[in-house]
């Protein structure tokens, strides 16, 4: 299967879903990344902005190596200024029709905040919205974006991360060390500071293990960093994939198994 992970900034994908992608890559699935902005505002120092794009792209490429991803696309829209609309959507459709993913993974665009400690960055929401609209009805609809000269590529599933309404919970305890290494490839983003790293990966994910009651969240009540979660939207369902990335717990799985 082919997976296209879409993020707004270098580091989004590794921090949010790195463990799941590592598992999928180990199982032989094809993983590609798409980063919508240049990451140039990933610094508080104005004098560092000019060099930040190259730094962060190099860091993202290093992280992709750790995860086992096959490639990464960069759009280089200006960090913090990502705007919803046809320009970004067309660019994403072009990548979807090139990569032909079965599954698109992207930020949940409905999450203005996540849990009770995170205001979700405007670029995250915008990239998620356009990723969703690019997957359907964009890339899969043959008469849309004909100027691209690329055949339609229907996406089978969307897995939206950073969601306040997850229905899939992946136990990434066995992948966590590798995920941590991938995240720490983003050296400019201060992840070598473990207090900062764990604030993001553990503390900001506490609401998931507190508010969601299932075998994965119960197991990791003390270690929320071992849980990744998605809102899985199935357009043309692939039931075998979730079994392959087990241990995983999915809401309504029992009902689905009967259908
Ligand atoms: Zn980000």
Boltz pocket constraint, residues with backbone or C-beta under 6 A from the ligand:
constraints:
  - pocket:
      binder: B
      contacts: [[A, 8], [A, 9], [A, 10], [A, 11], [A, 12], [A, 121], [A, 124]]
      max_distance: 6.0
